[in-house]
Amino acid sequence: MTEAMVRLDAVGKDYGAVRALSPTSLEIAKGEFLTLLGPSGSGKTTILNLISGSIAASAGTIWIGGRNVTGLRPNQRELGMVFQNYALMPHMTVFENIAFPLRVRRCSETEIRKKVDEVLDVIGLGGYGARKPKELSGGQQQRIAIARCLVYNPDLILMDEPLGALDKKLRDQLQLEIKRIHRTLGVTLLYVTHDQSEALVLSDRICLMNGGEVEQIGTPDDLYFRPRTVFAADFLGESNILDVSVVSSGTEAKLSTRSGFQIAGVATSLSAPTAKIMIRPESFAVATDGEQGPNTVTGAVEDVTLTGGVVDIQVRLGDGETVNVRRLTTRAFRAMERGRSITLSVKPSDVMVLE
């Protein structure tokens, strides 16, 4: 990893007898976009609040830009915050809202004008400086909140569920806007969300939290295609998690599900007689004309759900075992009837053995 902008060394947080965050060590590289992802109570917001200085650590050391900031107040940490509720001052214009942190730092009027105009152009709202927040859409208000952070060039920007109050279309638009701003400016960004799709779209790396601990950390590709645990596989994206017995093992294993679906060539060195595996819905291929081959299984269509450009097919394999199959929408898949026989296949490389 390149130079760390943020480093946590065994940082933990307790509220009396309640542990909110187990001692955690974590690094965020300079210029990285790291997302803290997890359900409510997982510890993601606790980490953000510890880094911001809004709560004090019970243990460990926090470093920002090479400085030990563990005992420093929030205003001494040279970071910016973006909240879900925008936190704009309604009586001020857009220009004055963005200029506020510069005035606190006693910048000259010439410098303030230059920096505010520059950052308005960066967020695509040049010419909006004279408006009041109430004259803007929710998405525009959130962009102003982001601009207020960018204008004084903080070492680090923290975003706490910034898109949570927006509708889906605006969220999707702002995701792309945040990604563009990060790519343009190269600022270090720590983002908190419970929304898996946001994390996958925005992040260089994702830190998945569970029960006050780091469950898994890696690139979006790592967490989506190579989850290590049942929790990671189930939380990030849709998945088929199946119980299997080990038919044969070695560097490659042959596994059998409860319904008798056998998958050979899975890269793993299992010592236990049973395990859990994950197969993503889109990893299943649908064989034509019932064609049989390696790692195939035949089942019956139980339900078909059209979700725009993709179709979800629930397939009953037998013995109560069902899997979800996702394919691009075609007339043939849309026309599938319940009870129809269907043959599925999967590549061994698309099967993940879970801890």
C-alpha positions as CSV (number, residue, x, y, z in Angstrom):
1,M,0.0,0.0,0.0
2,T,1.1,3.6,-0.7
3,E,1.6,6.1,2.1
4,A,-1.2,6.0,4.7
5,M,-3.4,9.1,5.2
6,V,-5.2,7.4,8.1
7,R,-4.0,4.7,10.4
8,L,-5.8,3.1,13.3
9,D,-3.6,1.1,15.7
10,A,-5.7,-1.3,17.8
11,V,-8.4,1.4,18.2
12,G,-11.5,0.3,20.2
13,K,-14.5,1.9,21.8
14,D,-16.6,0.8,24.8
15,Y,-19.6,2.4,26.4
16,G,-19.4,1.0,29.9
17,A,-19.9,-2.8,29.5
18,V,-21.0,-2.5,25.9
19,R,-18.3,-2.9,23.2
20,A,-19.1,-0.8,20.2
21,L,-15.8,-1.5,18.4
22,S,-13.3,-4.3,19.1
23,P,-9.6,-3.2,18.9
24,T,-9.2,-2.5,15.2
25,S,-6.2,-1.8,13.0
26,L,-6.8,-0.2,9.6
27,E,-5.0,1.9,7.0
28,I,-6.4,4.2,4.4
29,A,-4.0,5.2,1.7
30,K,-3.5,8.7,0.5
31,G,-6.0,9.5,-2.2
32,E,-8.0,6.3,-1.6
33,F,-11.8,6.0,-1.5
34,L,-12.6,3.5,1.3
35,T,-16.1,2.6,2.3
36,L,-17.2,1.3,5.7
37,L,-20.1,-1.0,4.9
38,G,-22.4,-2.9,7.3
39,P,-25.7,-3.1,9.0
40,S,-26.9,-0.9,11.8
41,G,-24.8,-1.5,14.9
42,S,-21.9,-3.0,13.0
43,G,-19.3,-0.4,14.1
44,K,-18.9,1.6,10.9
45,T,-20.2,4.9,12.2
46,T,-18.2,4.4,15.4
47,I,-15.0,4.2,13.3
48,L,-15.9,7.4,11.4
49,N,-16.7,9.2,14.7
50,L,-13.5,8.1,16.2
51,I,-11.5,9.4,13.2
52,S,-13.4,12.7,13.2
53,G,-12.8,13.2,17.0
54,S,-16.5,13.5,17.9
55,I,-16.1,10.6,20.3
56,A,-12.9,9.5,22.2
57,A,-11.3,6.1,21.8
58,S,-11.2,3.7,24.7
59,A,-8.0,2.2,23.4
60,G,-5.5,2.6,20.6
61,T,-4.0,5.4,18.5
62,I,-5.4,7.3,15.6
63,W,-3.0,8.9,13.0
64,I,-4.0,11.3,10.2
65,G,-1.4,12.5,7.7
66,G,1.4,11.1,9.9
67,R,0.2,13.0,13.0
68,N,-1.0,11.4,16.2
69,V,-4.5,13.0,16.5
70,T,-5.9,10.7,19.2
71,G,-6.2,13.5,21.8
72,L,-7.0,16.3,19.3
73,R,-10.4,18.1,19.0
74,P,-12.2,17.7,15.7
75,N,-11.3,21.3,14.5
76,Q,-7.6,20.4,15.0
77,R,-7.7,17.3,12.7
78,E,-7.9,19.1,9.3
79,L,-10.7,17.0,7.9
80,G,-14.1,17.7,6.3
81,M,-17.5,16.2,7.0
82,V,-20.5,15.6,4.8
83,F,-23.7,14.5,6.5
84,Q,-27.0,13.0,5.3
85,N,-29.0,16.1,6.3
86,Y,-26.7,18.5,4.4
87,A,-26.2,20.9,7.4
88,L,-26.5,24.0,5.2
89,M,-27.3,27.3,6.8
90,P,-30.7,28.3,5.3
91,H,-30.3,32.1,5.8
92,M,-27.0,32.1,3.8
93,T,-26.6,32.0,0.0
94,V,-24.8,29.1,-1.6
95,F,-21.7,31.2,-1.9
96,E,-21.7,32.1,1.8
97,N,-22.3,28.5,2.8
98,I,-19.3,27.3,0.9
99,A,-17.2,30.3,2.0
100,F,-18.0,29.8,5.7
101,P,-15.0,27.6,6.5
102,L,-12.7,29.9,4.6
103,R,-13.9,32.9,6.7
104,V,-13.3,30.9,9.9
105,R,-9.7,30.5,8.7
106,R,-9.5,34.2,8.0
107,C,-8.8,34.0,4.3
108,S,-8.8,37.1,2.2
109,E,-11.9,38.1,0.2
110,T,-9.9,37.6,-3.0
111,E,-8.9,34.1,-2.1
112,I,-12.5,33.3,-0.9
113,R,-14.0,34.4,-4.2
114,K,-11.4,32.4,-6.2
115,K,-11.8,29.2,-4.3
116,V,-15.6,29.3,-4.1
117,D,-15.9,29.9,-7.8
118,E,-13.5,27.1,-8.5
119,V,-15.3,24.5,-6.4
120,L,-18.7,25.5,-7.8
121,D,-17.3,24.7,-11.2
122,V,-15.9,21.3,-9.9
123,I,-19.4,20.3,-8.6
124,G,-21.1,21.5,-11.8
125,L,-23.0,24.4,-10.1
126,G,-21.2,27.4,-11.5
127,G,-23.6,30.4,-11.4
128,Y,-25.6,29.1,-8.4
129,G,-23.7,31.2,-5.8
130,A,-26.5,33.7,-5.2
131,R,-29.2,31.2,-4.5
132,K,-30.5,30.1,-1.1
133,P,-30.5,26.3,-0.2
134,K,-34.3,26.2,-0.3
135,E,-34.1,27.1,-4.0
136,L,-32.1,23.9,-4.7
137,S,-33.1,20.3,-5.2
138,G,-31.9,17.7,-2.6
139,G,-29.1,16.5,-5.0
140,Q,-27.9,20.1,-5.5
141,Q,-27.9,20.8,-1.7
142,Q,-25.8,17.7,-1.2
143,R,-23.3,18.9,-3.8
144,I,-23.1,22.2,-2.0
145,A,-22.4,20.4,1.3
146,I,-19.6,18.5,-0.6
147,A,-18.2,21.8,-2.0
148,R,-18.1,23.3,1.5
149,C,-15.7,20.5,2.4
150,L,-13.6,20.7,-0.7
151,V,-13.1,24.4,-0.6
152,Y,-10.4,24.4,2.1
153,N,-8.5,21.4,0.8
154,P,-8.7,19.1,3.9
155,D,-6.4,16.1,4.1
156,L,-9.4,13.8,4.5
157,I,-13.2,13.9,3.8
158,L,-15.6,11.8,5.9
159,M,-19.0,11.1,4.5
160,D,-21.7,9.7,6.7
161,E,-24.6,8.2,4.7
162,P,-24.6,11.3,2.5
163,L,-27.2,10.0,0.0
164,G,-29.6,8.3,2.4
165,A,-32.2,11.1,2.2
166,L,-32.4,11.1,-1.6
167,D,-34.6,9.0,-4.0
168,K,-33.0,6.3,-6.0
169,K,-32.6,8.2,-9.2
170,L,-30.8,11.1,-7.4
171,R,-28.7,8.7,-5.4
172,D,-27.5,7.1,-8.6
173,Q,-26.7,10.5,-10.1
174,L,-24.8,11.7,-7.0
175,Q,-22.8,8.4,-6.8
176,L,-21.4,9.2,-10.2
177,E,-20.8,12.8,-9.2
178,I,-18.9,11.8,-6.0
179,K,-16.9,9.3,-8.0
180,R,-16.0,12.0,-10.6
181,I,-15.0,14.5,-7.9
182,H,-12.8,12.0,-6.1
183,R,-11.1,11.0,-9.4
184,T,-10.6,14.7,-10.4
185,L,-9.2,15.9,-7.0
186,G,-7.6,12.8,-5.7
187,V,-8.7,13.6,-2.1
188,T,-8.7,10.8,0.5
189,L,-12.3,9.8,1.2
190,L,-13.9,7.7,4.0
191,Y,-17.5,6.9,3.2
192,V,-20.1,5.2,5.5
193,T,-23.1,3.4,4.1
194,H,-25.3,0.3,4.6
195,D,-26.1,0.3,0.9
196,Q,-24.1,-2.5,-0.8
197,S,-24.6,-1.0,-4.3
198,E,-23.2,2.3,-3.3
199,A,-20.2,0.6,-1.9
200,L,-19.6,-1.4,-5.0
201,V,-20.0,1.6,-7.3
202,L,-17.9,4.1,-5.4
203,S,-15.1,2.3,-3.6
204,D,-11.4,1.6,-4.2
205,R,-11.7,-0.8,-1.2
206,I,-14.6,-1.8,1.0
207,C,-14.3,-2.5,4.8
208,L,-17.2,-4.8,5.7
209,M,-18.2,-4.5,9.4
210,N,-20.1,-7.0,11.5
211,G,-20.7,-6.9,15.2
212,G,-18.0,-4.2,16.0
213,E,-15.3,-6.1,14.0
214,V,-13.9,-6.0,10.5
215,E,-15.4,-9.0,8.7
216,Q,-13.5,-8.6,5.4
217,I,-11.6,-5.8,3.7
218,G,-10.7,-5.7,0.0
219,T,-11.6,-4.4,-3.4
220,P,-15.3,-4.5,-4.5
221,D,-14.2,-7.4,-6.8
222,D,-12.7,-9.3,-3.8
223,L,-15.8,-8.9,-1.6
224,Y,-18.3,-9.7,-4.3
225,F,-16.6,-12.6,-6.1
226,R,-14.4,-13.9,-3.3
227,P,-16.2,-13.4,0.0
228,R,-14.6,-15.4,2.8
229,T,-17.6,-15.8,5.2
230,V,-21.3,-16.6,5.0
231,F,-22.0,-13.1,6.3
232,A,-19.9,-11.4,3.6
233,A,-21.5,-13.5,0.9
234,D,-25.0,-12.9,2.1
235,F,-24.6,-9.1,2.8
236,L,-22.9,-8.1,-0.4
237,G,-25.1,-8.9,-3.4
238,E,-27.5,-11.7,-3.9
239,S,-26.1,-15.2,-3.4
240,N,-27.0,-18.9,-3.3
241,I,-25.5,-20.3,-0.1
242,L,-25.7,-24.1,-0.1
243,D,-24.7,-26.9,2.3
244,V,-22.4,-29.4,0.7
245,S,-20.7,-32.7,1.6
246,V,-17.2,-33.4,0.5
247,V,-17.1,-36.3,-2.0
248,S,-13.3,-36.1,-2.5
249,S,-10.7,-33.6,-1.5
250,G,-7.2,-32.5,-2.3
251,T,-6.0,-29.3,-4.1
252,E,-9.3,-29.6,-5.9
253,A,-12.5,-30.9,-4.3
254,K,-15.6,-32.6,-5.5
255,L,-18.7,-31.4,-3.6
256,S,-22.3,-32.5,-3.5
257,T,-25.3,-30.5,-2.4
258,R,-28.3,-31.8,-0.6
259,S,-30.2,-32.4,-3.8
260,G,-27.3,-34.4,-5.3
261,F,-25.9,-31.6,-7.5
262,Q,-22.2,-32.5,-7.8
263,I,-19.5,-29.9,-8.6
264,A,-16.0,-31.1,-9.4
265,G,-12.7,-29.2,-9.6
266,V,-13.4,-26.6,-6.8
267,A,-10.1,-25.1,-5.7
268,T,-9.9,-25.7,-2.0
269,S,-8.2,-27.9,0.6
270,L,-11.1,-28.9,2.8
271,S,-10.4,-31.2,5.7
272,A,-14.0,-31.2,7.2
273,P,-16.6,-33.6,5.7
274,T,-19.1,-30.7,5.1
275,A,-19.0,-27.1,4.2
276,K,-21.0,-24.1,2.9
277,I,-20.5,-22.8,-0.6
278,M,-21.7,-19.6,-2.4
279,I,-22.7,-19.3,-6.1
280,R,-23.9,-16.0,-7.4
281,P,-27.2,-16.1,-9.4
282,E,-25.5,-14.8,-12.5
283,S,-22.8,-17.5,-12.4
284,F,-25.3,-20.2,-13.4
285,A,-25.5,-21.0,-17.1
286,V,-28.7,-22.4,-18.6
287,A,-27.9,-25.4,-20.8
288,T,-29.8,-25.6,-24.2
289,D,-32.1,-28.5,-24.9
290,G,-31.3,-30.1,-21.5
291,E,-27.7,-30.7,-22.6
292,Q,-25.8,-32.5,-19.8
293,G,-22.1,-32.1,-19.1
294,P,-19.7,-31.6,-16.2
295,N,-21.1,-29.8,-13.1
296,T,-24.7,-29.7,-14.4
297,V,-28.0,-30.3,-12.6
298,T,-31.6,-30.4,-13.8
299,G,-34.4,-28.8,-11.8
300,A,-37.9,-27.3,-12.3
301,V,-38.7,-23.6,-12.7
302,E,-40.6,-22.5,-9.6
303,D,-40.9,-18.8,-10.3
304,V,-39.8,-16.1,-12.9
305,T,-39.4,-12.5,-11.9
306,L,-38.7,-9.8,-14.5
307,T,-36.6,-6.8,-13.1
308,G,-36.0,-4.7,-16.1
309,G,-32.9,-5.8,-18.0
310,V,-32.5,-9.0,-16.1
311,V,-34.8,-11.9,-15.2
312,D,-34.6,-13.9,-12.0
313,I,-35.5,-17.6,-12.2
314,Q,-36.1,-19.6,-9.1
315,V,-35.2,-23.2,-9.7
316,R,-36.2,-26.2,-7.4
317,L,-33.4,-28.8,-7.5
318,G,-35.0,-31.4,-5.3
319,D,-35.1,-32.3,-1.6
320,G,-36.3,-28.8,-0.8
321,E,-33.2,-27.1,-2.3
322,T,-33.7,-24.1,-4.5
323,V,-31.4,-21.7,-6.3
324,N,-31.8,-18.3,-7.9
325,V,-30.6,-17.9,-11.4
326,R,-30.1,-14.5,-13.0
327,R,-29.9,-14.0,-16.8
328,L,-30.2,-11.1,-19.2
329,T,-33.8,-10.7,-20.2
330,T,-34.7,-12.4,-23.4
331,R,-38.1,-13.6,-24.8
332,A,-37.2,-17.2,-24.1
333,F,-36.5,-16.5,-20.4
334,R,-39.5,-14.3,-20.0
335,A,-41.7,-17.0,-21.4
336,M,-40.5,-19.7,-19.0
337,E,-43.4,-21.5,-17.3
338,R,-43.6,-22.8,-13.8
339,G,-42.8,-26.5,-13.6
340,R,-40.7,-26.5,-16.8
341,S,-37.6,-28.6,-16.6
342,I,-34.3,-26.6,-16.8
343,T,-30.7,-27.7,-16.8
344,L,-28.1,-25.5,-15.1
345,S,-24.3,-25.6,-15.1
346,V,-21.6,-23.7,-13.2
347,K,-17.9,-23.3,-13.5
348,P,-15.8,-24.5,-10.5
349,S,-14.0,-21.1,-10.5
350,D,-17.4,-19.5,-9.7
351,V,-17.9,-21.6,-6.6
352,M,-16.6,-20.1,-3.3
353,V,-16.1,-22.2,-0.2
354,L,-17.0,-20.1,2.8
355,E,-15.6,-20.1,6.3
